[in-house]
Amino acid sequence: MLELKSLACVRGERRLFSGISARYAPGTLVRVCGDNGTGKTSLLRLVAGLSEPAAGQILWQGQDSQRERAAFQRDLVYLGHASGIKDELDPVENLMASSALAAEGIEIGAARQALGEMGLGERLALECKVLSAGQRRRVALARLLVTRKPLWLLDEPFNALDPQAVERLADTVGRHLAAGGMCLYTTHQPVPIRATQSVELRLGRN
């Protein structure tokens, strides 16, 4: 379903990695590992189509993701370090807006339910600028509860979350995998996630 073929990434004059090749089937959990500076975030951005590889290809369902960019983008969710939410909007407005931008418009009831499941039920009427870092992160992560996209790319999704929110997110990812989805993620903390197929993609300095 997802294949990386001899991927290489260069930033400035420095080569972060090269020769990355792997193939992943539906239901696979992929933890991208490596020391700081080895290109974990850069790899996720390459797969998401937010930057171009110095060499190699990314195939999705057998098709070159760069040539079939529109179709590929319809199948993925990317959540980076930044929450990507608007300070002046409340959590419900933010979730509905992000879903609409991804061509997955949702009803207000679905947005409220998803945010409630993320532990934000008492914060729904507040502007996001007054929320804590962890609460803002949960607003962004609620997107995962309402999407139908099969490929999730999550960069440090557990950052700034309390233990209960970490457990809730791990369960969400596990249910996505059980339904045949796929997830590539980075993390600095060990978090148990249910998966029938769990692998590591380790990056090292070249």
Secondary structure, DSSP 8 states (H G I E B T S, - for coil): -EEEEEEEEEETTEEEEEEEEEEE-TTEEEEEE-STTSSHHHHHHHHHTSS--SEEEEEETTEETTTTHHHHHTTEEEE-SS----TTS-HHHHHHHHHHHTT----HHHHHHHHHHTT-TTSTTS-GGGS-HHHHHHHHHTHHHH---SEEEEESTTTT--HHHHHHHHHHHHHHHHTT-EEEEE-SS------SEEEEEE----
